[in-house]
Amino acid sequence: MGETPYSIGKKIKFDKQWETKKMGCWMKETAKQMIERANKELQDEQMYTKKQYPALEETLAVTIHGLNVSFKECTYVGDER
């Protein structure tokens, strides 16, 4: 049958999803670096227990999920209607 032509509205929506995914991937990398840096600092200074490290990772994951981006898989997970 061939490809279904997209309306302008659908094309814009698709592009927004792609931008969201791209931003999410960038945020994921940034968060990962922040976590690694923070964890290294905690280990270097030996001020906190390791139990506080997963809590930081969880907080960042929740923040990114709030932008409809999967933290672990780095994929767009917007509303499917």
Residue frames as a rotation matrix with the C-alpha (Angstrom) as fourth column:
MET 1
0.562 0.827 0.000 0.00
0.827 -0.562 0.000 0.00
0.000 0.000 -1.000 0.00
GLY 2
-0.080 -0.658 0.749 2.94
0.476 -0.685 -0.551 2.35
0.876 0.313 0.368 0.48
GLU 3
-0.812 -0.319 -0.489 3.55
0.579 -0.328 -0.747 4.89
0.078 -0.889 0.451 3.18
THR 4
0.342 0.931 -0.127 0.70
0.937 -0.328 0.118 6.79
0.068 -0.160 -0.985 4.78
PRO 5
-0.261 -0.440 0.859 1.15
0.410 -0.856 -0.315 10.52
0.874 0.270 0.404 4.16
TYR 6
-0.367 0.063 -0.928 1.38
0.914 -0.162 -0.373 12.59
-0.174 -0.985 0.002 7.33
SER 7
0.696 0.550 0.461 -0.60
0.569 -0.814 0.113 15.76
0.438 0.184 -0.880 7.82
ILE 8
-0.033 -0.714 0.700 1.35
-0.089 -0.695 -0.713 18.84
0.995 -0.086 -0.041 8.90
GLY 9
0.471 0.306 0.827 -0.05
-0.811 -0.220 0.543 18.43
0.348 -0.926 0.144 12.42
LYS 10
0.993 -0.102 0.054 1.16
0.076 0.931 0.356 14.85
-0.087 -0.350 0.933 12.68
LYS 11
0.399 -0.901 0.172 4.56
0.531 0.074 -0.844 15.79
0.747 0.428 0.508 11.29
ILE 12
0.010 -0.341 0.940 4.96
-0.526 -0.801 -0.285 18.51
0.850 -0.492 -0.187 13.92
LYS 13
0.755 0.332 0.565 3.84
-0.655 0.355 0.667 16.10
0.021 -0.874 0.485 16.65
PHE 14
0.874 -0.473 -0.113 6.37
0.443 0.870 -0.216 13.51
0.200 0.138 0.970 15.46
ASP 15
0.101 -0.876 0.473 9.15
0.247 -0.438 -0.864 16.09
0.964 0.204 0.172 15.44
LYS 16
0.258 0.055 0.965 8.25
-0.805 -0.540 0.246 17.18
0.535 -0.840 -0.095 18.97
GLN 17
0.979 0.090 0.184 8.51
-0.176 0.831 0.528 13.56
-0.105 -0.549 0.829 20.11
TRP 18
0.558 -0.830 0.027 11.91
0.634 0.404 -0.659 13.28
0.536 0.385 0.751 18.47
GLU 19
-0.010 -0.527 0.850 13.06
-0.254 -0.821 -0.512 16.51
0.967 -0.221 -0.126 20.16
THR 20
0.637 0.307 0.707 11.80
-0.751 0.042 0.659 15.18
0.172 -0.951 0.257 23.49
LYS 21
0.949 -0.312 -0.040 13.74
0.315 0.944 0.094 11.96
0.009 -0.102 0.995 22.95
LYS 22
0.253 -0.901 0.351 16.87
0.457 -0.209 -0.865 13.87
0.853 0.379 0.359 21.97
MET 23
0.086 -0.147 0.985 16.61
-0.654 -0.755 -0.055 16.10
0.752 -0.639 -0.161 25.05
GLY 24
0.872 0.314 0.376 15.95
-0.490 0.559 0.669 13.06
0.000 -0.767 0.642 27.21
CYS 25
0.740 -0.660 -0.129 19.06
0.577 0.722 -0.382 11.31
0.345 0.209 0.915 25.92
TRP 26
-0.048 -0.755 0.654 21.12
0.061 -0.656 -0.752 14.41
0.997 0.004 0.078 26.61
MET 27
0.325 0.258 0.910 19.64
-0.835 -0.373 0.404 14.67
0.443 -0.891 0.094 30.12
LYS 28
0.995 0.042 -0.093 20.34
-0.004 0.926 0.377 10.99
0.102 -0.375 0.921 30.70
GLU 29
0.319 -0.948 -0.008 24.02
0.646 0.224 -0.730 11.44
0.693 0.227 0.684 29.87
THR 30
-0.146 -0.323 0.935 24.23
-0.345 -0.869 -0.354 14.61
0.927 -0.375 0.015 31.96
ALA 31
0.648 0.481 0.591 22.54
-0.720 0.133 0.681 12.90
0.249 -0.866 0.433 34.91
LYS 32
0.882 -0.361 -0.302 24.81
0.365 0.930 -0.047 9.88
0.298 -0.068 0.952 34.55
GLN 33
-0.055 -0.950 0.306 27.88
0.414 -0.301 -0.859 12.11
0.908 0.080 0.410 34.68
MET 34
0.029 0.153 0.988 26.46
-0.690 -0.712 0.130 14.00
0.723 -0.685 0.085 37.68
ILE 35
0.923 0.363 0.130 25.81
-0.353 0.660 0.664 10.74
0.155 -0.658 0.737 39.51
GLU 36
0.598 -0.761 -0.250 29.30
0.637 0.641 -0.428 9.42
0.486 0.097 0.868 38.77
ARG 37
-0.220 -0.686 0.693 30.92
0.056 -0.718 -0.693 12.70
0.974 -0.113 0.197 39.84
ALA 38
0.292 0.432 0.853 28.85
-0.803 -0.374 0.464 12.90
0.519 -0.821 0.237 43.02
ASN 39
0.983 0.087 -0.162 29.56
-0.008 0.901 0.433 9.28
0.183 -0.424 0.887 43.87
LYS 40
0.235 -0.971 -0.052 33.30
0.625 0.192 -0.756 9.79
0.744 0.145 0.652 43.36
GLU 41
-0.231 -0.282 0.931 33.26
-0.376 -0.857 -0.353 12.87
0.897 -0.432 0.093 45.60
LEU 42
0.670 0.546 0.503 31.39
-0.682 0.185 0.707 10.96
0.292 -0.817 0.497 48.28
GLN 43
0.857 -0.404 -0.320 33.90
0.427 0.904 0.002 8.12
0.288 -0.138 0.948 48.11
ASP 44
-0.030 -0.929 0.370 36.86
0.397 -0.351 -0.848 10.52
0.917 0.122 0.379 48.14
GLU 45
-0.284 -0.032 0.958 35.61
-0.615 -0.761 -0.208 12.43
0.736 -0.648 0.196 51.15
GLN 46
-0.596 0.126 -0.793 34.08
0.425 0.888 -0.178 9.37
0.682 -0.443 -0.582 52.85
MET 47
-0.890 0.296 0.346 31.39
-0.448 -0.704 -0.550 11.60
0.081 -0.645 0.760 54.33
TYR 48
0.062 0.996 0.068 28.33
-0.983 0.073 -0.171 9.55
-0.175 -0.057 0.983 53.42
THR 49
-0.274 -0.065 0.960 27.35
-0.140 0.990 0.027 5.92
-0.951 -0.127 -0.280 53.28
LYS 50
-0.992 -0.120 -0.032 26.80
-0.057 0.207 0.977 4.21
-0.110 0.971 -0.212 49.94
LYS 51
-0.390 0.918 0.072 23.10
0.835 0.386 -0.393 3.97
-0.388 -0.093 -0.917 50.78
GLN 52
0.143 0.451 -0.881 22.69
0.101 -0.892 -0.440 7.61
-0.985 -0.026 -0.173 49.75
TYR 53
-0.781 -0.518 -0.349 24.05
-0.298 -0.182 0.937 7.05
-0.549 0.836 -0.012 46.23
PRO 54
-0.751 0.552 0.362 21.07
0.656 0.565 0.500 5.03
0.071 0.614 -0.786 44.89
ALA 55
0.111 0.821 -0.560 18.73
0.753 -0.437 -0.491 7.68
-0.648 -0.368 -0.667 46.31
LEU 56
-0.254 -0.297 -0.920 20.41
-0.296 -0.882 0.366 10.32
-0.921 0.366 0.136 44.12
GLU 57
-0.990 -0.144 -0.006 20.10
-0.060 0.374 0.925 8.11
-0.131 0.916 -0.379 41.05
GLU 58
-0.432 0.900 0.054 16.42
0.892 0.435 -0.121 7.45
-0.132 -0.004 -0.991 41.81
THR 59
0.099 0.440 -0.892 15.71
0.342 -0.857 -0.385 11.17
-0.935 -0.267 -0.235 42.18
LEU 60
-0.570 -0.398 -0.719 17.27
-0.500 -0.527 0.688 11.96
-0.652 0.751 0.101 38.80
ALA 61
-0.947 0.248 0.203 15.39
0.320 0.713 0.624 9.10
0.010 0.656 -0.755 37.16
VAL 62
-0.105 0.962 -0.252 12.07
0.877 -0.030 -0.480 10.38
-0.470 -0.271 -0.840 38.49
THR 63
-0.053 0.012 -0.999 12.86
-0.111 -0.994 -0.006 13.90
-0.992 0.110 0.054 37.26
ILE 64
-0.853 -0.322 -0.412 13.58
-0.434 -0.003 0.901 12.61
-0.291 0.947 -0.137 33.77
HIS 65
-0.716 0.674 0.183 10.47
0.697 0.703 0.141 10.41
-0.034 0.228 -0.973 33.79
GLY 66
-0.042 0.697 -0.716 8.55
0.464 -0.621 -0.632 13.61
-0.885 -0.359 -0.297 34.52
LEU 67
-0.229 -0.108 -0.967 9.57
-0.686 -0.687 0.239 14.78
-0.690 0.719 0.084 31.04
ASN 68
0.765 0.638 0.091 8.14
-0.431 0.612 -0.663 11.59
-0.479 0.467 0.743 29.50
VAL 69
0.295 -0.736 -0.609 11.56
-0.735 0.233 -0.637 10.12
0.611 0.636 -0.472 28.87
SER 70
0.964 -0.001 -0.267 12.69
0.134 0.868 0.479 6.71
0.231 -0.497 0.836 30.03
PHE 71
0.610 -0.771 0.184 15.85
-0.721 -0.444 0.532 7.06
-0.328 -0.458 -0.826 32.12
LYS 72
0.051 -0.636 0.770 17.25
-0.180 0.753 0.633 3.60
-0.982 -0.171 -0.076 31.39
GLU 73
0.116 0.057 0.992 16.19
0.775 0.620 -0.126 3.04
-0.622 0.783 0.027 27.79
CYS 74
-0.610 -0.377 -0.697 16.42
0.006 -0.882 0.471 6.63
-0.792 0.283 0.540 26.56
THR 75
-0.786 0.426 0.448 13.23
0.562 0.190 0.805 6.42
0.258 0.885 -0.389 24.50
TYR 76
-0.749 0.596 0.289 10.19
-0.588 -0.799 0.124 8.62
0.305 -0.077 0.949 24.15
VAL 77
-0.800 0.514 -0.309 7.28
0.580 0.796 -0.176 7.31
0.155 -0.319 -0.935 26.21
GLY 78
-0.891 0.453 0.021 4.62
-0.452 -0.885 -0.111 9.96
-0.032 -0.109 0.994 25.60
ASP 79
-0.221 0.912 0.345 0.87
-0.443 0.221 -0.869 9.53
-0.869 -0.345 0.356 25.72
GLU 80
-1.000 -0.004 0.000 -0.41
-0.002 0.521 0.853 6.91
-0.004 0.853 -0.521 23.28
ARG 81
-0.357 0.933 -0.053 -3.97
-0.213 -0.136 -0.967 7.73
-0.910 -0.334 0.247 22.32
